[in-house]
Amino acid sequence: ASSATDPNAFLGSLYGMPNPDPILRQIGQRDITYASIMADGHVMGELRSIRGSFRSHEYRIAPGNDGETKSMQARDLCEQWMLSTAPNKVSDWLEVMWQMTSIIFTGYRAHEVVWNVDGRNLLPSEVIDRPNGRFLFNAESEPLLISKGNMMGAPVEPYQFVISRHMPTYDNPYGVALFSSCYYPWLYKTGGWRYLVKYCERHGLPWPVARYPQGTTKEDQDKLAEALEAMIESAYLVTQDGNGVELLTPSGGGSTLPQERLIVLANREMSKAITSQAMVGEAMEVGSRAAAETAKDRQDEVHDSDRDIAAAGMSQIFEWITLFNSATPFTAFPPDVTLNGSALYNPVTLADGEDEILLGPAYHHPDMLDHADGIHRVEAA
């Protein structure tokens, strides 16, 4: 039941599949829409709460096989790499891990891994987040890189990109974006604000009401009306004796306006989409301490599962580091991951001046000569 036998996936095996997100299909402006939703004050407050919770946790690198010598060496190598290397010019490692975690809002994210030879080891020199608009996915869920030379997307090199995805499936390799669930509440809330502002402009101020004696001429009535209009700016009124002026304050029939109720309801719906509950980020009319604690526990459980995405992304990089630098892969497991046959791709060739450097696992490539370093130098032809 693979894509090779799927009659509907023939074109998808050649080109990138469209993102099946129903919201993005209708409006066709993913990045602009997501940025607008994120700019909402309520959404930003929820995001900062999630980000603060994420950065308040400490991380550690655990060996794949605790107590085994080679596994401890692999852990030490990965730990020393993180301590001695900044991921890029604008982020620290916690920020990179947050970028991987924050794909829950947009569905997926790609981080480019730039490799460099450091002494006897091949290690990443940079880990850089790349825009989602640069990537598509084919029918096999493999990433395709969009470039000026190939707008349809081209397969990426092995070990080059770490792809983080939220709830991906065979039909949807792009993952599920929580911002998509926020779209309609955000849209209605934006419209509700517009009409609420209009209501406040029209009915929020007291109405000056002037009374004139019966028999007042039309000319005197117009003068009184002009004086009332000027009163809004000057806050005082001069009129002749016999005219009366009073201020009437409008009042609604209920405790809250329907526009305000719409905004509150939209905020709750977005909170439920982002944090799986609405009691912590939004004041509710009814509730109890037990209910609030239950909502908080539910939110914490969701945050714990989201942090697994960052752990998986970093573990992928650790797996590659162990793959390239471990001379005994059958006993030296990469930190926090299990090295299996599916991770063994073709060796990587790096051009360095007149020489080419062929890098790959020494136990995998039959032509590898220097098994100690896992590196075979080949003179350029």
PyMOL commands that set and color helices and strands:
alter all, ss='L'
color gray80, all
select helices_A, chain A and resi 3-5+10-14+22-27+30-38+41-55+69-84+93-101+103-106+132-134+178-203+218-234+258-275+289-325+341-343
alter helices_A, ss='H'
color red, helices_A
select strands_A, chain A and resi 108-118+121-130+135-137+143-147+150-155+161-165+207-211+244-248+348-352+355-359+375-379
alter strands_A, ss='S'
color yellow, strands_A
deselect
rebuild
show_as cartoon
